[in-house]
Amino acid sequence: MNIFFITLIIFVIVYILLNWFVKTSSKKISKGIRLITIILSILLAIIMAYAGRFLFSLPFVLMILPLIKTKAGLSLFQIFRIWSLLKLLKNSGRFNSKSKF
């Protein structure tokens, strides 16, 4: 009897979710999935970093980067690449914040 009630509850939940999915616009669904992905990835990355598993948190952080856009239109991944380029130039001696005239 327990299995009957659990199955009935699951089918009702699936029906409600599918009914909402059909009636909602695709733009709203896309924003919702993006928001859920960002929140879930941030949460899992924080949990992995807190547990000391920094390497396991990197895929979650990399999954977030293309989803988050800055006001200038650059993604955080592009900003990270610019930062690493500036760091490389500084280490090679071609770029120095303290210029000598």
C-alpha positions as CSV (number, residue, x, y, z in Angstrom):
1,M,0.0,0.0,0.0
2,N,2.9,2.3,0.7
3,I,4.3,1.9,-2.8
4,F,0.9,2.9,-4.2
5,F,0.9,6.2,-2.4
6,I,4.5,7.0,-3.2
7,T,3.8,6.2,-6.9
8,L,0.7,8.4,-6.9
9,I,2.6,11.3,-5.3
10,I,5.4,11.0,-7.8
11,F,2.9,11.0,-10.8
12,V,1.1,14.0,-9.4
13,I,4.3,15.9,-9.0
14,V,5.5,15.0,-12.5
15,Y,2.1,16.0,-13.9
16,I,2.2,19.4,-12.2
17,L,5.8,20.0,-13.4
18,L,5.0,19.0,-17.0
19,N,1.8,21.2,-16.9
20,W,3.8,24.2,-15.7
21,F,6.5,23.4,-18.3
22,V,4.0,23.5,-21.2
23,K,2.3,26.7,-20.1
24,T,5.5,28.7,-19.4
25,S,7.4,30.6,-22.1
26,S,10.7,29.3,-23.2
27,K,12.5,32.5,-22.1
28,K,11.2,32.0,-18.5
29,I,12.3,28.4,-18.6
30,S,15.8,29.3,-19.9
31,K,16.2,31.9,-17.1
32,G,15.0,29.5,-14.5
33,I,17.4,26.7,-15.6
34,R,20.3,29.2,-15.7
35,L,19.5,30.5,-12.2
36,I,19.2,26.9,-10.8
37,T,22.5,25.9,-12.5
38,I,24.3,29.0,-11.1
39,I,22.9,28.5,-7.5
40,L,23.6,24.7,-7.5
41,S,27.1,25.1,-8.9
42,I,28.0,27.8,-6.4
43,L,26.6,25.7,-3.6
44,L,28.5,22.6,-4.6
45,A,31.7,24.5,-5.2
46,I,31.5,26.0,-1.7
47,I,30.8,22.6,-0.2
48,M,33.7,21.0,-2.0
49,A,36.1,23.9,-1.1
50,Y,34.9,23.7,2.5
51,A,35.6,20.0,2.6
52,G,39.1,20.6,1.3
53,R,38.5,19.2,-2.2
54,F,39.6,22.2,-4.2
55,L,40.1,20.2,-7.4
56,F,36.6,18.8,-7.2
57,S,35.2,22.4,-6.9
58,L,36.9,23.6,-10.1
59,P,34.4,21.9,-12.5
60,F,31.5,23.6,-10.7
61,V,33.2,27.0,-10.9
62,L,34.0,26.5,-14.6
63,M,30.4,25.5,-15.2
64,I,29.3,28.9,-13.7
65,L,31.6,31.1,-15.6
66,P,29.9,31.2,-19.0
67,L,26.5,31.7,-17.4
68,I,27.5,34.8,-15.5
69,K,27.9,37.9,-17.7
70,T,29.3,41.2,-16.6
71,K,27.8,44.6,-17.5
72,A,30.5,45.2,-20.2
73,G,29.5,42.0,-22.0
74,L,32.7,40.0,-21.0
75,S,32.2,36.7,-19.3
76,L,34.2,36.0,-16.2
77,F,36.2,33.4,-18.1
78,Q,37.4,36.2,-20.5
79,I,38.2,38.4,-17.5
80,F,40.3,35.6,-16.0
81,R,42.1,35.1,-19.3
82,I,42.9,38.9,-19.5
83,W,44.2,38.7,-15.9
84,S,46.4,35.7,-16.6
85,L,47.8,37.5,-19.7
86,L,48.7,40.6,-17.7
87,K,50.3,38.3,-15.0
88,L,52.3,36.6,-17.8
89,L,53.4,39.9,-19.2
90,K,54.4,41.2,-15.8
91,N,56.4,38.1,-15.0
92,S,58.2,38.3,-18.4
93,G,59.2,41.9,-17.8
94,R,57.3,43.3,-20.8
95,F,54.6,44.9,-18.6
96,N,55.4,46.7,-15.4
97,S,53.0,48.7,-13.4
98,K,56.0,50.8,-12.0
99,S,57.3,52.3,-15.3
100,K,60.7,53.7,-15.3
101,F,61.3,56.8,-17.5
